[in-house]
Amino acid sequence: MYPPIEPYRHGFLDTGEGHQVYWELCGNPQGQPLIFLHGGPGAGCSPQHRQLFDPERYHILLFDQRGCGRSKPTASLENNTTPQLISDMERLRAEILQVDQYVVFGGSWGSTLALAYAQAHPNRVKGLILRGIFTLRKEEVQWFYQSGASFIFPDEWEKYLAPIPAAEHDDLVSAYHRRLTGHDEAEQLRCAYAWAQWESNTISLLPTAAKALTLADRDAVLSFARIENHYFKHAGFMEEGQLLRDAHRLADIPTIIIQGRYDCCTPAKTAWELSKAMPHAAFHLIPNAGHAFNEPGILAALLDATDKFATL
């Protein structure tokens, strides 16, 4: 990765809807403008994400989506939908980066938001770099949060099931939603940790060690679990299958798709289908990787992609 860098400017975007969205600018103000879209939804940005881009050639805008990371209020679900995130991106483009077009980079849920934004505003996108493709169709959510991935991670699945009574196992997203939005704070926290730990321990092909989340992670865990579950409960605030259905709108946008072969979080089937819907896109199926952006094969492909698009 490129060396660590610090933002040269940062602040908050007042959405006028109860959210203060944290943003930061890094790199070269004269460089290729790019917006980074983090995953989750609800995960927030990290300093490592800045290192995916050559700071001499890119002008990088990173932001924490509504309710997560450094944005305020933490873990808020009110006025938190995909169309509203797209609106935030448009304001950040116009008011903070002050450009007509930029490269859009997104992984996992970030790929979902990138596709949704590009389909809403194709004339604003110079290029798309997408990783770990997720389009939030029902079958994709069902795979990871209802049954499919349990066949590969039965030990971790048992921990994920633990907070939910057996009578409610037929719809785990809804069962978690009731608890994550309930008034019992202890139960809310217990469910948030179980939800977050399930994903944390299943995203890499070969985890070096399962990282136990601690009380120090409380706000991050609550944001991640509550916001992610909120979006999944409401089908991403999109029509079923719309991102693949409308992918033809992006035919004029240079696109690179990067996908781990053994991604158990967002399986390769969706990336494959997207590559068929966008035949102009360069598609890289990484043979020795799961979902995480910093697995060696995926990281190498991401850095190659950002180097290619630096002079787009």
GULUM-449657 format. One record per residue (C-alpha): residue in one letter; z, x negated, y. Coordinates in steps of 0.25 Angstrom, whole numbers, padded with zeros to 4 digits, always signed. Layout:
<recs>
AZXY...
</recs>
This chain:
<recs>
M+0000+0000+0000Y-0001-0004+0015P+0011-0010+0021P+0022-0001+0026I+0020+0004+0040E+0028+0013+0050P+0023+0024+0058Y+0019+0020+0073R+0022+0035+0077H+0029+0047+0071G+0034+0061+0075F+0035+0075+0072L+0024+0086+0073D+0031+0099+0077T+0023+0110+0069G+0029+0122+0077E+0033+0128+0064G+0047+0122+0062H+0042+0108+0056Q+0042+0094+0062V+0032+0086+0055Y+0034+0071+0054W+0022+0062+0056E+0019+0047+0058L+0008+0039+0062C+0005+0025+0055G-0006+0014+0055N-0017+0012+0065P-0019+0023+0076Q-0034+0019+0076G-0035+0020+0061Q-0040+0030+0051P-0032+0043+0054L-0025+0048+0041I-0015+0058+0038F-0006+0056+0026L-0001+0069+0018H+0011+0067+0009G+0014+0074-0004G+0024+0085-0009P+0022+0093-0001G+0036+0089+0005A+0036+0074+0002G+0034+0068+0015C+0028+0054+0019S+0034+0040+0015P+0032+0027+0022Q+0023+0023+0009H+0013+0033+0013R+0009+0025+0025Q+0006+0013+0017L-0006+0020+0010F-0015+0017+0023D-0020+0005+0030P-0012+0005+0043E-0023-0003+0050R-0033+0007+0046Y-0026+0021+0046H-0019+0029+0056I-0009+0037+0047L-0002+0050+0050L+0009+0054+0040F+0017+0066+0041D+0028+0073+0033Q+0024+0087+0030R+0032+0099+0034G+0046+0099+0029C+0046+0085+0023G+0048+0070+0025R+0052+0068+0040S+0047+0082+0044K+0057+0092+0049P+0063+0101+0044T+0065+0095+0030A+0060+0103+0018S+0056+0115+0027L+0047+0125+0020E+0045+0134+0032N+0031+0133+0038N+0027+0123+0028T+0013+0126+0022T+0000+0119+0019P-0007+0125+0031Q+0004+0121+0040L+0004+0106+0035I-0011+0107+0038S-0008+0111+0052D+0002+0100+0053M-0009+0090+0049E-0019+0095+0059R-0009+0093+0070L-0005+0079+0066R-0020+0076+0065A-0022+0081+0079E-0009+0078+0086I-0004+0065+0080L-0016+0058+0074Q-0025+0064+0084V-0038+0063+0076D-0049+0072+0072Q-0049+0067+0057Y-0041+0059+0048V-0040+0055+0033V-0030+0064+0025F-0022+0057+0014G-0014+0066+0004G-0007+0064-0009S-0002+0075-0019W+0002+0087-0009G-0004+0078+0002S-0018+0080-0006T-0015+0095-0005L-0013+0095+0010A-0024+0085+0012L-0034+0094+0005A-0028+0107+0012Y-0029+0100+0026A-0043+0095+0023Q-0048+0108+0019A-0043+0115+0031H-0047+0104+0041P-0059+0096+0034N-0064+0091+0047R-0051+0083+0050V-0051+0075+0037K-0058+0062+0037G-0054+0059+0022L-0045+0063+0011I-0037+0054+0002L-0030+0063-0008R-0020+0059-0019G-0013+0066-0031I-0021+0079-0028F-0014+0092-0027T-0020+0105-0023L-0008+0114-0026R-0014+0124-0035K-0005+0132-0044E-0009+0124-0057E-0005+0110-0050V+0009+0115-0045Q+0011+0122-0059W+0007+0108-0066F+0018+0100-0059Y+0029+0110-0056Q+0028+0120-0067S+0024+0114-0080G+0013+0104-0082A+0019+0091-0078S+0032+0094-0086F+0024+0090-0099I+0023+0076-0093F+0037+0075-0087P+0046+0084-0095D+0058+0075-0091E+0056+0077-0076W+0052+0092-0078E+0065+0095-0084K+0072+0090-0072Y+0062+0098-0063L+0066+0111-0071A+0081+0108-0071P+0084+0116-0058I+0076+0128-0062P+0081+0139-0072A+0072+0141-0084A+0069+0155-0080E+0062+0150-0068H+0053+0139-0075D+0041+0148-0074D+0039+0145-0059L+0046+0132-0056V+0040+0131-0042S+0045+0145-0038A+0059+0141-0045Y+0060+0129-0037H+0055+0136-0024R+0067+0146-0025R+0077+0135-0026L+0071+0125-0016T+0071+0136-0005G+0084+0142-0009H+0097+0141-0002D+0105+0134-0013E+0104+0120-0007A+0109+0113-0020E+0099+0120-0029Q+0088+0117-0018L+0091+0102-0019R+0092+0102-0034C+0078+0108-0035A+0072+0100-0024Y+0076+0087-0032A+0071+0092-0045W+0058+0096-0039A+0056+0083-0031Q+0061+0074-0043W+0051+0081-0052E+0039+0076-0044S+0045+0063-0040N+0046+0059-0055T+0033+0064-0059I+0023+0058-0049S+0020+0044-0054L+0013+0040-0067L+0024+0031-0071P+0037+0033-0063T+0045+0020-0062A+0058+0028-0061A+0061+0042-0058K+0067+0042-0044A+0079+0051-0043L+0079+0059-0030T+0092+0058-0023L+0100+0065-0012A+0094+0056-0002D+0081+0062-0005R+0086+0076-0002D+0077+0080+0010A+0065+0074+0004V+0067+0081-0009L+0070+0094-0002S+0057+0093+0006F+0049+0089-0006A+0054+0100-0015R+0055+0111-0006I+0041+0109+0001E+0033+0106-0011N+0039+0118-0019H+0036+0126-0006Y+0021+0122-0006F+0020+0124-0021K+0027+0138-0021H+0017+0142-0011A+0004+0136-0017G+0003+0126-0006F+0000+0138+0004M-0014+0137-0001E-0024+0145-0009E-0024+0141-0024G-0034+0130-0026Q-0039+0130-0012L-0039+0115-0011L-0049+0113-0022R-0057+0125-0018D-0059+0120-0004A-0061+0105-0007H-0076+0107-0004R-0072+0107+0010L-0068+0093+0010A-0082+0088+0005D-0084+0080+0018I-0071+0073+0018P-0070+0059+0011T-0059+0061+0000I-0052+0052-0010I-0044+0058-0021I-0034+0050-0029Q-0027+0055-0041G-0018+0050-0052R-0022+0053-0066Y-0008+0055-0071D-0003+0063-0059C+0007+0073-0065C+0010+0079-0051T-0004+0082-0047P-0013+0081-0059A-0027+0075-0058K-0033+0088-0061T-0032+0093-0047A-0038+0079-0041W-0049+0080-0051E-0052+0094-0046L-0052+0090-0032S-0061+0079-0035K-0071+0089-0041A-0070+0098-0028M-0072+0086-0019P-0083+0078-0026H-0084+0069-0014A-0070+0063-0015A-0067+0050-0022F-0058+0053-0034H-0048+0043-0039L-0041+0047-0052I-0030+0036-0054P-0028+0033-0069N-0014+0027-0068A-0007+0036-0058G+0001+0049-0057H+0004+0056-0043A+0011+0046-0034F+0003+0040-0023N+0010+0026-0025E+0006+0024-0040P-0003+0012-0040G-0016+0018-0044I-0015+0029-0034L-0010+0020-0023A-0022+0011-0024A-0031+0022-0023L-0025+0028-0011L-0025+0015-0004D-0040+0013-0007A-0042+0027-0002T-0035+0025+0011D-0042+0011+0013K-0056+0019+0011F-0053+0030+0021A-0047+0020+0031T-0061+0019+0037L-0067+0033+0034
</recs>
